[in-house]
Amino acid sequence: MSNYFYILWIPLLPLATFVILGLFGRKYLSSIAGLLGTTSLLTATILSFVAAKQYFFIDGKVNGIYQKIIALKYTWLEFSPNVSIDLGIVVDPISVMMLVVVTSVSLMVHVFSLGYMKGEERFATYYAFLSLFTFSMLGLILSANIFQVYMFWELVGVSSFLLISYYFNKPSAVAASKKAFIVTRFADLGFLIGILILGFYGGTLDIGLLIERFTSVHSTQFLSITSASFLGASMLTWGLTLIFMGGAGKSAMFPLHIWLPDAMEGPTPVSALIHAATMVVAGVYLVARMFPVFSMDESALAIVTYVGAASALFAAIIACTQTDIKRVLAYSTMSQIGYMMFALGISKNGGENGLGYMASMFHLFTHAFFKSLLFLGAGSVIHMVHSNEMKDMGGLRKLMPITHIAFLIACLAIAGIPPFAGFFSKEEILTAAFHENKIIYGIALFTAALTSFYMFRLYFSIFWSKEATISSPAHDGHESHGEGPWVMKLPLLILAACAVCVGFVPFSQLVTSDGAALETHIDLVFSIAPVILSVLAILLAASFYKNQNGKSAKVTNAFGSFYTAAYKKFYVDEIYIFITKKIVFPFIGQPIAWFDRNVVDGFMLLLAKTTAKVAELIKGLQSGKVQNYAMYFFGGLVALSILFIYIWK
């Protein structure tokens, strides 16, 4: 246990940075806030790599199985001898992998922000919020107790709210932060109820014990939760589905995805951190953490599978129509998270049948690097042209050579072109889908082709299409920053190298949900169809968008109303607004408001008036006249004497 105690410093370092910058940053440390935050994250990142080396290559594997190690355990609240909230640190393959992902990407964002956010009035506050978010995410992935997960889960929501609304003077940013907060809180209510269900039937909130009790078909807890039912489904199905609801909200799965595109109102480096590699994969991490229990219920896994597949396809179609580069990347994130979700859904617990689980975690790992690279590359472009719209861009490859190459590498990685990282992880997901569910495989294959198309639509629109237009109206009143300082270029180069190399990191061995290593095999024949489809999609995007030839407009017109619906995000937001304003507010909100105003407030006002009236009637008893008090005293004595005489008789 003590061998991994130093891991505690990984979340504590950003927490300390948040406290220092939050209290003293703007007044005393504004000039060094970025350096302080970056140094803290660099230290945490080094510790994460030390932990990964120790766990994966020194003492984490015993007899071929990676062990789950509890590095720290402290009983915080004890409700009964069997149920308590223990604050603990768990060390296992997915927590260590997530440590590396979160700290690495957060470090790149911290470095990039030194240039991107330079000159901001609330520069120190920005780094304080970044540190709070990083602490929250690290606490979440290290938690050994499911209620501890929930506490950090909510703290992640709060810190993301602060970052999305960083430009609080922009009404759109404030609205986006409130939308994200409300939608995810609604989903988190389901998560909380799911926790209570599993905790009640499992007799514990410890994740390890829950897994142990619910994966043994002969255990009292498993028999109890599967025999109890509600509306035709077992309580195990309900508990897991509600937990997945929380994950779906945080990971922007359909239909709880509506907050993600609007969240692009935050600073672009924030999008790279929150909406590419960390917060949005929290839902995937949650399902993976509880996967042995999910594997015991086919209905819950089916929900994960089809929600993930529908989200992947739905988001990919919308991404093909968006013109704001950050919104394209947002829907791309939603689509890739959908990939990870349905890969979990089609998996089994351990062994060769656990390929889907392994592939999902592999794709989470590779996606973190190339998607954060895409967002930071988009940040460089926005920093250059002062616009998010593709129509204000074009021909930037000569003006931004480093950003151009880095962005191209990221696009090739997400498109699944070998030998870039995304090829290997997508290949494993497609292989798992092909063997488990041909319908899901078909959706995944089509979605992969759409991914290549919309990403290279974005690439050609930004870096080719036309001559550079830095003097366009979108830039009036702004001085071009060029490609930015080296603190912005360096993270792009590092992440580009990762997008090329991280597919080879596992050295052909990845871990399934039971901790066993599963050898991966790249089937070149199987890879032909996905790669050919991706290449054809890239060529199609090039023919439409590499030059301004009018072809894209013809295709847009050909699709007509379907294109318009996709551009309008299939009117999901409008449906929510209609339900809210036309149903919830008049038929639920207004009656509750009337009841609160007239019944609750009326009762309290009546109580107050009654109290005042009674006080008015009896206030004479407190006259302050000694003779009156003496009369009351002797009157009481006479009354008591009569009473005693009556009782004595």
MIFIMI-912530 format. One record per atom (N, C-alpha, C): x, y, z. Coordinates in steps of 0.05 Angstrom, whole numbers, plus 5000, padded with zeros to 4 digits. Layout:
<sites>
XYZ
...
</sites>
This chain:
<sites>
501749765000
500050005000
501750255000
503750255018
505450495020
507050544995
507450344978
509050384954
507750584935
505050614938
503650794920
502451034934
503351084959
502151304974
502751574961
504951594946
505651844933
503651934913
501951744904
499851824884
498052034895
497752034922
496052234935
496852524927
499452564921
500352834914
499452914886
498752724869
497952794842
495452964842
493252894856
491053084858
491453314877
493153284898
493453494917
495053734906
496753684887
498253904875
496454114861
494754024842
492854214830
490954334850
490154184871
488454294892
489854524906
492354484913
493954704926
494154944908
494554894882
494755114863
492155274862
489955124862
487355254861
486955434885
487655334909
487255494933
489055744933
491555704925
493455934925
492556144905
491956054880
491256244859
488456364865
486656204876
484056304881
483956514903
485756494923
485856684945
487656924939
489856874926
491857084923
492657144894
491556994875
492457014847
492157284835
489757394834
489257644820
490757884833
491057874859
492258104873
495258094875
496357854880
499157834885
500757664865
499357474851
500857284835
500057294805
498857504796
497757514769
499957474748
502357564754
504557544734
505657264732
505457104753
506656834753
504556614756
501956694753
499856494757
500056264737
500556324712
500856124691
503155944697
505456054704
507855904710
507455724734
506055824755
505555664779
503755434772
501555484758
499755274750
501055054733
502655144714
504054964696
506054794710
507654914728
509654774743
508354554761
506054634773
504654434790
503754194773
502654254749
501654034732
503953874721
506253994716
508553854706
509453654727
509453734752
510253554774
508253324777
505653384775
503653174776
503852984753
504553084729
504852914706
507152724709
509452834719
511752664724
511052434743
509652504765
508852304784
506952094772
505252184753
503451994740
504951794723
507051894709
508651714692
510351524710
511251624733
512651454752
510751224761
508251304768
506351104777
505750904755
505451004730
504850824708
507150624703
509650724705
511950544702
512050334724
511650424749
511750244771
509550034769
507150114761
504849934761
505049734738
505449844714
505349664690
507949504686
510149594696
512649464689
514149354713
513249414737
514749314761
513149134778
511049244792
509749074812
506649064809
505549164787
502649154784
501648884776
503248724762
502348474751
503248244769
501448074777
502047844793
500847594779
502547404772
501647164758
500047224733
500947434718
499647504693
497147674695
496347744719
493947894724
494748164737
493748384726
494148644738
492348674763
493548734785
492048734811
490749004815
488549004831
487349254840
488449304868
489849534870
491249604895
489849844908
489149824933
488050044948
490450184962
491250414951
493550554961
492950714986
490450774991
489750935014
486750885020
486050855045
483250825053
482750955079
480751135080
480051275104
477051295107
475951195129
473051195133
472251475141
470651605124
469751885128
467051895143
465051765132
462451755145
461551465146
460751375170
459751105174
456851105181
455150995164
452250995168
451450745184
452850525180
452350285195
454950125194
455149905209
457649745208
458349655180
456349635162
456949525136
456949745114
455849975119
455650185098
456950435108
458950515093
460450765100
461450895075
462151145077
463451285055
466451295061
467951135047
470851125051
472251285029
474051465037
475651605018
478151445013
478351344989
480551164982
481751224955
484151114950
485451144924
485850864913
484750814889
484950554876
486950574854
488650374852
490750354831
490250104816
489450134791
488949904773
489450004744
489149824724
489949914697
488450154687
485850184691
484450414680
484950664696
485250644722
485850894737
488651004731
490550824728
493250914721
493351024693
491950894674
491850994647
490551274646
488351304661
487051564662
488751784676
490351704695
492251894708
494052014687
495151844670
496951934649
495552114629
493152034621
491552194602
490852464613
489752474637
488752724648
491052914653
493152824666
495453004672
496853094647
497252914628
498652984603
497153194587
494553144583
492953334567
492753604582
492253584608
492053834624
494653994623
496853854624
499453994622
499654144595
498954004573
499154134547
497254374545
494954354558
493054584558
494154814575
495454744597
496654954614
498855104598
500454954584
502655074569
501555244546
499655134531
498455274509
497055534518
495855524541
494355754551
496255984559
498755924564
500656144570
500756344548
500456244523
500456434500
497656514493
495756324493
493056374483
491556574501
491956544527
490456714546
492056954556
494456994545
496157214554
494657484550
494857644571
493557904570
490757914581
489557674588
486857664599
486857794627
484857944633
484658074659
484457874682
483057654677
482657454698
484457204693
486957264685
488857054678
489256864701
489656974725
490156804749
487656634756
485356764753
482756614758
482456384739
483256424713
483056214693
484755974702
487256024711
488955794719
487955674745
486755834762
485555714786
483255524779
481555604760
479355424751
480455174738
482555204721
483754974708
484754774729
486054884750
487154704771
484854564786
482754714792
480454594805
479254364789
478954414763
477854204746
479753954745
482354004743
484253784742
484153624767
484053764790
483853624816
481353454817
479053564808
476553424809
476653174792
477753194768
477852964750
479752754761
481952834772
483852644784
482652504808
481152654824
479852534847
477752324838
476352384817
474252204806
475451934798
477651944783
478751694772
480251534793
481051654815
482451504836
480551404858
478051474857
476151404878
475651104880
475751004905
475250724910
472350674919
470850884925
468150864935
466251004916
464050884910
462250994889
461051264897
460651304923
459651564932
461951774931
464351684935
466651864931
466851944902
466351754884
466251824855
464152034850
461852004863
459652194859
460352474869
461752494891
462552754901
464452894882
466452754872
468252884852
466752924825
464952754819
463252784795
461853054795
460653124818
459353374820
461253614820
463553564832
465653784832
466653824803
466853614787
467553654759
465453824745
462953774751
460853934739
460954234747
461654284772
461854554782
464254694768
466554564767
468854684755
468554724725
467154544711
466654584683
464754824679
462854854697
461055084696
462655344697
464555354715
466255594719
467955644694
468955434681
470655474658
469055544633
466755424629
465055494606
464155784608
463555874632
462556144636
464856344642
467356274635
469556444641
469156724629
468156744605
467457004593
464657074602
464357134628
461657174639
460257424629
461657594616
460457834604
459057774578
459457534567
458057454543
455557294550
453257394542
450757254549
450756964539
451956914515
451956644504
453556454521
455756554533
457456384551
455956324577
454556514588
452956474612
450756274607
449356304584
447156124577
448255844573
450555814560
451755554555
452555414581
453655564600
454555444625
452055354641
449955504641
447555424655
446255184642
446355174615
445154944601
446754694608
449354714608
451054474614
450554384643
450354584661
449954514689
447254384694
445154494682
442454384687
442154104675
443054064650
442753804637
444353594652
446853654659
448453454673
447353404702
446253614714
445053564741
442653384739
441053414718
438753234714
439652954711
441752914695
442852644691
444052534717
445352714732
446652624757
444652544778
442152644776
440152544794
439652244790
439652164765
439451874759
441751724770
444151834767
446551714777
446351674808
445451874822
445151854851
443151634859
440851634845
438851424851
440051144846
441551124824
442850864818
444750774839
446350974850
448150914871
446650814896
444450944903
442850864926
441750584923
440850524898
439750254893
441850034897
444150074884
446349874886
447349864915
447550094928
448550094956
446649954975
444049994970
441949874987
442049564985
442049464960
441949174956
444749054960
446849204955
449549094958
450549104987
449349285003
450249305031
452849445034
453749585013
456349735014
456349934992
458150134995
458650334974
461450304962
462950114973
465650054962
465449924935
466750034915
466549924888
467449644886
469749584898
470749304897
468849104909
467649174932
465748994945
463148964928
462249184917
459849174899
460348984876
462649004864
463248834841
463448544851
464648494874
464948224884
462148104890
460348264902
457748154910
455848124887
456048294867
454048284845
455048114822
457548014823
458447844801
458547554810
457647494834
457347224843
454447154843
453646974825
450846914821
449546774845
451246674863
450146534886
450146714912
451146964909
451247134932
448447224940
448047284965
445447384975
444747644962
446747814959
446248084947
445348064918
446647884902
445847854874
443047744872
442447534888
439747414886
437647624895
438347784915
436447984925
435848194904
437848304891
437448524872
436248434845
436748184838
435648084813
432747974817
432147894841
429347804846
427448034850
428448264860
426748494863
426348634836
423948724830
423448844804
421549084806
421649244785
419849484784
419249524754
416649534748
415749574720
416949364701
417249124711
418148904694
421148874692
422649054703
425549034702
426648984730
428848834732
430048784758
431249034769
431649044795
432949284807
435849314798
437149094790
439849104780
439749264753
437849204736
437549344711
437049644716
435249694735
434649974741
437050124752
438449994771
440750124783
442950184762
443549994745
445650034725
444750234704
442250224696
441250414676
441350704686
440650734711
440751004723
443651104726
445450924733
448250994734
449251074706
448450924686
449150984658
447951254650
445551324661
444351584655
446251814663
447451784687
449351984696
451751994677
452751764669
454951754650
454251874623
451751814614
450851914588
450652224588
449852334611
449652624613
452452754612
454352644627
457052754628
458452714601
457952494588
459252434562
457652524538
455552674542
453952794521
452852584501
451752374512
450352174495
447552264490
446552184466
443752244459
441852114479
439752264489
438952534481
439852744501
441952684517
442952874537
445453024527
445653054501
447953164488
447753464483
445453584488
444953854478
446754064490
448054004513
449754204526
452454224512
453454014499
456254004490
456854214468
455254234447
455954444427
455954724438
454054784455
453955054467
456355104486
457454894497
459654924516
462255024502
462155034475
464455144461
464755444465
462955564479
463155854486
465455904504
466455704518
468755734536
471255774519
473455854532
476055884518
476755624504
477955634481
478655394465
480355204480
482455284495
483955094510
482254934530
480155064541
478354924559
476954704544
476154764519
474854554503
476754314499
479254374495
481254154492
481453984517
481254114540
481553964565
478953824573
476753974573
474253864584
472753694563
472553794539
470753684519
472153514499
474553424504
476053254486
477153004500
478353054523
479952834534
479252764563
477852924577
477552874606
474552854614
473153074617
470453064629
468652894612
468752924586
466752774569
467252474568
469652394576
470152104578
469551994606
468652164624
468052074651
465851864651
463951904633
461751704631
462751434622
464651434602
465851184593
467451054616
468951224630
470451124653
468650994674
466351124679
464451024699
463450754692
462550724667
461550454658
463850254659
466250334651
468550144652
469150064680
469050254699
469650204727
467649994738
465150024731
463049844740
462449614721
464249574701
463549394679
463049104688
464548994707
463848724716
460948694724
459848904737
457048894745
455248924720
455949114702
454349144678
454248884662
456448734662
456548484646
454648274657
453648314681
451748124692
448848174684
448448394669
445648474661
445648544631
444548364615
444448414586
442748654578
440648704593
438948934586
440449194589
441949224611
443449474616
445649504594
446949284587
449049294566
447749364539
445349264534
444049334508
443449624507
442649744529
442150034529
444750194524
446950104536
449550234531
450250204502
449849974491
450549914463
449050094444
446450104445
444850234425
444850544429
445050634454
445350924458
447951014447
450050864452
452750934441
452750934411
451650734398
451650714369
449950944357
447650984368
445851204358
447251474361
448551514384
449951774388
452251814368
453751594363
455951614344
455051694316
452951554307
451951614280
450551894279
448951954298
447452204299
449352444299
451452434316
453352654318
455052674292
455752454280
457352464256
455752594233
453252544231
451552664210
451452964214
450953054239
450853334244
453453474239
455753344246
458353464243
458953524213
457753374195
458153424167
456953684157
455253814173
453854054164
454654304179
456054274201
456654514218
458854684205
458754944211
460755124199
462555254220
461855234245
463555324267
465555094273
468155154271
470054934273
470054804300
469454954321
469354824348
466854654351
464654724338
462254554339
462654294323
464154314301
464754064287
466353884305
468253984319
469853824337
468253724361
466353884370
464553804392
462953554384
461653574360
460053344351
461853104345
464353154336
466252944331
466852804358
467152954379
467652834406
465252664414
462852764410
460452604417
460452344402
461152354376
461152114360
463251914369
465652014376
467751834385
467151714413
465851874430
465051764456
462951544452
461151584432
459251384425
460651124417
462851144402
464450914395
465350764420
466450914439
467450784463
465150644479
462850774479
460550664494
459550404482
459150404455
458050154444
460149934445
462650004445
464749794448
464549664475
463949814496
463449704522
460949534522
458849634508
456349494508
456349214496
458149184476
458248924462
460248734474
461548824495
463748664508
462648474529
464348294536
463848114558
465948164579
465748034602
467548084624
469947894623
472147994611
474647844611
474947644589
477347544585
477947354565
477847464537
477847294517
477647384489
475147534483
472947474498
470447614494
470547894505
472647964520
472948234531
474348424512
474448354486
475748534466
474448804465
471848824468
470449074466
471349264488
471549154513
472449314535
475249424530
477049244522
479749324517
479949534495
478349494474
478349674451
477349954459
475249954476
474150204486
476250364501
477650234520
479650374536
482050464518
482750294499
484850364480
484050614464
481550624455
480750854439
480451104457
479651074482
479651294500
482451414503
484451244504
487251324507
488151474482
487851354459
488851484434
487251734428
484651724431
482951954425
483652204441
484452164466
485152394483
487352564470
489252434457
491552584446
490852724420
489552574401
489052704375
486752894376
484852854395
482653044397
483453304411
485153274432
486153524444
487953674425
489353524408
490953654387
489153814367
486953694360
485053824342
483954084354
483254074380
482154314393
484254524396
486754444404
488854644407
489654764379
489554594359
490054694332
487854894323
485454824330
483255014325
483655274340
484655244365
485255484380
487355664367
489455544355
491455694341
490255844317
488455704303
487155824279
485456054288
483856014309
482056234319
483756464329
485956404342
487856614352
488956774328
489156644305
490256774281
488156944267
485756834263
483856964245
481557104260
481357054287
479357184303
476457114295
476156864287
473456774279
473356474282
470956364288
470556074289
469455964264
468556134245
467156044221
469055964199
468455744186
470155644164
470255834141
468055994137
467956174114
470056394117
470956444141
472956654146
475856544144
476056284137
478656154136
479256064108
481555944104
482355844079
485255914072
486755724061
489455784052
491455824074
490855734099
492555804121
494955614124
495255424106
497455234109
500255374106
500355584090
502955724087
503455914110
501356034121
501756214143
502056074169
501055834172
501155684197
502255394191
504755374184
505755104175
505754904198
506454984222
506554784244
503654694251
501954884254
499154824259
497954644237
498654714212
497654554189
498454264191
501054214196
502053934197
500853794221
500753924244
499653804268
496653734264
495153914252
492253874248
491853644228
493553634207
493353414188
493853144201
495853134218
496452884232
494152794249
492952994263
490552924280
488252824263
487852954240
485652864222
486052584212
488552524205
489152254195
488852054218
489452134242
489151944265
486251894270
484552094271
481752054277
480351914254
481351944230
480251804207
480951514206
482851424223
483551144224
485451054201
487151244193
489051174172
491651074184
492550834176
495050734188
497450904178
499550924195
499950794221
499250984245
497451164241
496851364262
495151224284
495151354308
494151214332
491251124329
489551294317
486751224315
486150974299
487950904281
487550664265
487450414283
489350394301
489550154318
487150124336
486350344350
484150324369
481450284355
481050424332
478550384317
478450104306
480750004298
480849724286
479849524307
480649554332
479849374353
476849394358
475749644358
472949674362
471349544339
472149594315
470749474292
470949174292
473249064300
473548774302
471548664323
471448794346
469648694367
466748714358
466048934344
463248964335
462648754313
464548694296
464048504274
463448224286
464848154307
464447884319
461947864337
461048094348
458948084368
456248174357
456248374339
453648494330
454048614302
453048484282
453448584254
452048854249
449848904262
448449154259
450149384270
451249344293
452949544305
455449584288
456549364277
458849384259
458249554235
455949514223
455149674200
454949974207
453750034230
453550314238
456350424243
458050264256
460750364262
462350414237
462050244218
463550274192
462650524177
460050564176
458950804163
459751054178
459751044204
460451274220
463451334216
465151134214
467951174209
468451324183
466851254162
467151394136
466251684139
464051724153
463052004158
465152164173
466452034193
468552174208
470752274190
471652104172
473752184153
472852414136
470352404127
469252614110
469152884124
467852894148
467453154160
470053264172
471953094180
474453194190
476153314167
476153194143
477653314121
476053534107
473553544111
472053784103
473054014119
473453974145
474454174163
477354254155
478954044151
481754094144
482154254119
480754174097
481054314072
479854594073
477754624088
476454894090
478255084105
479854984123
481555164139
484255224124
485455014114
488155044104
488455054074
486354984059
486554994030
484355184019
482555074004
480155213995
480655463978
482155653989
482655903976
485156033986
485756263977
488156403987
487556514015
489656554030
489356654057
487856914058
485956944077
484257174078
484457314105
486857374114
487157494140
486157784140
485757904116
484758174115
481758184112
480357954116
477457944113
476158104135
473558184131
472158344151
472158224179
472357954180
472357834206
474657914224
476658034211
479058104227
479358404230
477458554221
477658844224
477858914253
479759094259
480059184287
481758994303
482858784291
484558594306
487258574292
489258564307
491958514296
492458214295
493358124272
493957834269
496157754288
495857534302
497857434321
499757244307
499457194282
501056984269
500356714280
502356534280
501756264290
502056244320
502656454332
502856454362
505656404371
506256444397
508856394408
509456094411
511856034419
512755754421
511255604442
510255744463
508755604483
506055504472
505255604449
502855494435
503655284415
506055314403
506955114383
507854854395
509254884418
510454644431
508354424437
506154494450
504054294455
503054154430
502854314408
501954194383
503953984373
506554044375
508553854366
508553604383
508353644409
508353414427
505953234423
503553354421
501153204416
501153074388
502353214369
502553094342
504252834343
506452854358
508152614361
506552394375
504952464395
503352264409
501252144390
500052304373
498052204354
499252004334
501852024330
503151834313
503951584328
504851614353
506151404367
504451244387
502451364399
501151234422
499650974414
499150934388
497950684380
499750454384
502450504387
504350294391
505050254420
504050424438
504850414466
504350154479
501950034475
501349784490
503049544482
504649574460
506349354452
504849094448
502549124435
500748894427
499448764451
499548884474
498148764497
496548974512
493948934514
492249114530
490648944550
489349074568
488248944591
485148934589
483948704595
481048684596
480048754624
477448734628
476248824653
477048644677
478048404672
478848234694
481848264701
483148464688
485948514694
487948344678
486948164661
488647994645
489448134619
491948084611
492948194585
491648044562
490748194542
489548074518
491148154494
492447964481
494048024458
492248124435
493148334422
491648434399
492948354373
491348304354
492348224328
491048394306
492748534291
491748694269
491448524245
488948484236
488348324213
488248514189
490348494172
490648674149
488348644130
487348394126
485148354108
482648494118
482148464144
479848584157
480048894155
482448994155
482849284155
482349414128
482149254107
481949364080
479449534077
477149424085
474649574082
474549834097
475149844123
475150104137
477050304125
479450224118
481450414108
480650514080
479650334063
478750424037
476450624039
474550564056
472250744060
473251014070
475151014089
476151264099
477651424078
479251284062
480751424040
478851534020
476751384012
474751483993
473351734004
472751724030
471451954043
473252204043
475852154047
477752374046
477952494018
478052313998
478152413970
475552563963
473352473973
470752613968
470852883981
471852904005
472053164018
473953354003
476153233993
478053393978
476753503952
475153343939
473953433914
471853653919
470653653942
468653863949
469854113960
471954083977
472754313994
475654403990
477254253975
480054343971
480154593955
478354623936
478054863920
475154953920
474755203915
472055313914
470955263886
469655033883
468654953856
465654923855
464354983877
461354973876
460154703880
461854493882
460754223885
459254183911
460454303933
459154263959
456454393960
456054613946
453454743945
451454573931
452254443910
450454263895
449554023912
451453913927
450753693944
448853783966
449454023977
447654133998
444854163987
444554263963
441954293951
440654023946
442253833938
441153563932
439953433956
441153473979
440153354004
437753514015
437553764007
435253934014
434553944043
432153854049
431053884076
432553714096
433653484087
435253314106
437753464115
439053604096
441453764103
440653984123
438454114117
437454334135
436954224163
435653984164
435053864190
437653794205
439553694190
442153624203
443553874213
443454094196
444754344204
443354454229
440754414231
439354514255
439454304277
441254104275
441653904296
439153744301
437653704279
435153544279
433153644300
433353904306
431454054321
431053934350
433153804360
432953694387
432753914407
434254124404
434054354422
431254474422
430154504398
427554614395
425454434409
425854174407
424053984421
424154024451
426554054461
426954094490
425554364498
425954564482
424854824489
421754814488
420654664469
417754634467
416754494492
418054264499
417154114522
417254284547
419454434549
419854594573
417854814575
417554974554
415855214555
412955154552
412254944536
409454894531
408254684549
409854514562
408854304578
409754324607
412354334611
413454334639
412654584654
413154824641
412555074655
409555114661
407755084640
404955144646
403554924662
404254674658
402754454671
404054344696
406654404700
408054304724
409054544740
410654714726
411854944740
409855134752
407955224736
406055424745
404255314768
403155064766
401654964789
403254944815
405754864812
407554844835
408055124847
408455314829
408955594838
406455704852
403955644841
401455724854
401255604881
401755344883
401555204909
403555314929
405955374920
408055494937
407155764947
406155924928
405456204934
402956224952
400956054946
398356084959
398055894983
398955654981
398555455002
400855475022
403355435012
405655435031
406055705043
406355915026
406656185036
404256275052
401856205042
399356275057
399256155084
400055905087
400055775113
401955915132
404355975121
406356105138
405456385147
404056535128
403056795135
400856775156
399056575153
396956525172
398156465200
400156295200
401556225225
402756475238
403956645222
405156895232
402957085244
400757115229
398557285238
397357175264
396956915265
395856795289
397656835313
400156795309
402156845330
402057135340
401857315321
401757605328
399257665343
396957545335
394457595349
394457485377
395457245380
395657125407
397457295425
399657385413
401557555428
400257815437
398557925419
397158175426
395258125449
393957885449
392057825470
393357785497
395657665498
396857585523
399157775532
399657985516
401858155523
401458295549
398858325558
398258455583
399358305607
399758045603
400857885625
403757965631
405058085612
407858175616
407858475618
406458575639
406058865642
408459005655
410058855670
412258975684
411459085712
408959055719
407959155746
408258935766
409758995788
410358785808
407758695822
405858885827
403458805841
401758605825
401858635798
400458445781
401658165783
404458155782
405857905784
405257775811
405157935833
404557825860
401757715861
399857845848
397157745847
396957485832
398457465809
398457215794
399756985811
401857055826
403256865842
401356745864
400156935879
398356845901
395856705890
394856795866
392656665853
393356385846
395756335836
396756065830
396855895854
397856015876
398055855901
395255765911
393255945909
390555885917
389455655900
389955675873
388955475855
390255205861
392855195866
394254945872
393254835898
392755005918
391754915944
389054775941
387354905926
384654785922
384954515908
386754505888
387154255873
388154035891
390154095908
391253895927
389153795947
387553985957
385353915976
383353725963
382753785938
380853625923
381953345919
384453325912
385753065907
385952905933
386653045955
387052915981
384452785990
382252925986
379652815993
379052565977
</sites>
